[in-house]
Amino acid sequence: MDIRKISIGPDYKNGAMHYIVGQRILNEIYEIHLIKYDSSNNLCIYIINKKNEVVLWKQFSSTMPISIEFNIDY
C-alpha cells in the first residue's frame, strides 16, 4: 500500500510535523516524491527536484510516534 501522509510527533493536532506526497518544500524547489519503509524498518521521505533527481531527505526510526495515512484508490 502506498503511504500518502505521515505525521511525526506525540501530539497530532498541536505540534506534529505533517508530510504529504506531492507537497512542495524547501522554497518550492523540491517536492515530496515518496514515503516508504527501508530495510531497517525506518520511515524514509524521498524528495525530487525540478531536474527529476530523487534523494533521501529525512529518515525516522520506528521509535518515533508516527501516524500514517495510506492512499485509498478504488
C-alpha positions in Angstrom: 0.0 0.0 0.0 1.2 3.5 -0.8 1.7 6.0 2.0 0.1 9.3 1.3 0.8 11.2 4.5 2.8 10.9 7.8 2.6 12.9 10.9 5.6 12.8 13.2 5.2 13.7 16.9 3.3 12.8 20.0 0.5 15.4 19.6 -1.1 15.0 16.2 -3.1 18.3 16.3 -0.7 20.6 18.2 2.9 20.2 17.2 3.3 17.1 14.9 5.1 17.7 11.6 3.0 16.6 8.7 4.5 15.4 5.4 2.3 14.7 2.3 3.4 13.2 -1.0 3.2 16.0 -3.6 3.9 18.7 -1.0 6.3 21.4 -2.2 9.1 22.1 0.2 12.4 24.0 0.6 11.4 27.2 -1.3 9.3 25.1 -3.7 12.5 23.7 -5.3 11.6 20.2 -4.1 8.5 18.1 -3.8 7.9 15.1 -1.6 8.1 12.2 -4.0 7.8 9.1 -1.9 7.3 8.0 1.7 8.3 4.3 2.4 9.9 2.0 4.9 13.5 0.9 4.4 15.0 -2.5 5.2 15.7 -1.4 8.8 12.0 -0.5 9.3 12.8 3.2 9.4 10.3 5.5 7.6 12.1 7.5 4.8 11.0 10.6 2.9 12.4 11.0 -0.6 12.2 14.3 -2.5 12.5 15.2 -6.1 13.8 18.4 -7.7 13.0 20.1 -11.0 15.7 18.0 -12.7 13.9 14.8 -11.7 16.7 13.8 -9.2 15.3 11.8 -6.3 17.2 12.0 -3.0 16.6 10.8 0.6 15.6 13.8 2.7 14.5 12.6 6.1 14.5 9.3 8.0 12.6 8.5 11.1 13.3 5.5 13.4 10.5 3.2 14.4 10.7 4.5 18.0 9.3 7.9 16.9 5.5 8.4 17.4 4.2 8.3 13.8 0.7 8.4 12.3 0.4 7.0 8.8 -2.3 7.7 6.2 -2.4 5.4 3.2 -3.7 6.1 -0.3 -7.1 4.5 -0.9 -7.8 4.5 -4.6 -10.6 2.2 -5.7 
